[in-house]
Amino acid sequence: MSTQKNSFEGREGNWRKQKKVTHNICAVAQLGVNIMNDENKTIHEFDLELIWEYFSGIPRQGPGSPAETIKALGFIDKLTSDSQIVDLGCGTGGQTMVLAEHTSGFVRGIDLSPGFIDLFNVHAQKWGLQDRARGIVGSMDDLPFQKAELDVIWSEGAIYNIGFNRGLNEWRKYLKAGGYIAVSEASWFTKMRPAEIEQFWMDAYPEIDTIPNKVAQMQNAGYLPIATFVLPETCWTEHFFRPQVSHQKNFLEKHAGNRAAEELMANLRHEAELYRKYKEFYGYVFYIGKKIQT
Ligand SMILES: C[S@@+](CC[C@H](N)C(=O)[O-])C[C@H]1O[C@@H](n2cnc3c(N)ncnc32)[C@H](O)[C@@H]1O
């Protein structure tokens, strides 16, 4: 769908038929590493169903936390019970439920994975939010909205699928004047980085950039930059990596002897190790902007 190395290619109808993807999803994916296996294929040629199954079993599909979702929401004013909010690349809806609980408007979550959307709608029922929160299968590069229909576009750890710059530019038309965009995005904290982590990210997501450069992209795309803040380390360690420890063990037991599952787990562990080693050089940053003209 996009020119990014780590983006999906194709449409929803093809996903269930597709056995292998050369690109990836979620963190594996965004952080999909360039380890080579002995068949000289990149390790991120995983079975898409396997990846979806793995990420369906954890509360979130990328770094973040309820507290940081609420903090970002705090920069957005004038929401009412008529407000139209969408969460693009919502996954199973961890952050979308928080959004719906802390606003009174209508929240739609959009994701390519039908399995994630099924779980999203189960979660909305569990939270008693089914009248105001709905999950829809769809792609962020082909959105079903009218021009100037939306009050808020949200996307946590998912805009990379279309690319930060492209997403900001293409999605702007769906916002009303005065509407907000709030996205979290992998960003460099320093001007210079050790070669190992620089190379890893150039392979996974070359659009990663420094915070000032991302803010400039937001301004150039026609938004007033309202706020940026760095997600705390706990968004990775407690909310993303920790729930995976027992989940990985169970997943490997279930898929004993399945080489793709073993490689997927190895990739995820490598991702966590790199974060521990290089966390002062990169992380996720929330960017909040306001569309100030039509
Ligand atoms: C890193 S996960 C983040 C999920 C969730 N926002 C979170 O923070 O837990 C990225 C999500 O983007 C979804 N995705 C990938 N490409 C997409 C596309 N073209 N349109 C909509 N969703 C997409 C994936 O299925 C996955 O759920």
The ligand as a Gaussian input file, in Angstrom:
#p B3LYP/6-31G(d) Opt

LIG

0 1
 C        2.339000      -1.282000      16.101000
 S        0.636000      -1.763000      15.862000
 C       -0.167000      -0.508000      16.897000
 C       -1.535000      -0.918000      17.338000
 C       -2.198000      -0.003000      18.375000
 N       -2.386000       1.337000      17.865000
 C       -1.387000       0.045000      19.644000
 O       -0.737000       1.054000      19.933000
 O       -1.423000      -0.960000      20.378000
 C        0.271000      -1.179000      14.206000
 C       -1.135000      -1.516000      13.744000
 O       -1.338000      -0.979000      12.443000
 C       -2.143000      -1.899000      11.713000
 N       -1.976000      -1.610000      10.289000
 C       -0.934000      -1.894000       9.488000
 N       -1.128000      -1.413000       8.242000
 C       -2.348000      -0.806000       8.255000
 C       -3.138000      -0.126000       7.283000
 N       -2.689000       0.028000       6.046000
 N       -4.326000       0.371000       7.648000
 C       -4.803000       0.200000       8.908000
 N       -4.103000      -0.455000       9.879000
 C       -2.888000      -0.948000       9.564000
 C       -1.655000      -3.253000      12.165000
 O       -2.577000      -4.289000      11.895000
 C       -1.458000      -2.998000      13.662000
 O       -2.639000      -3.252000      14.378000

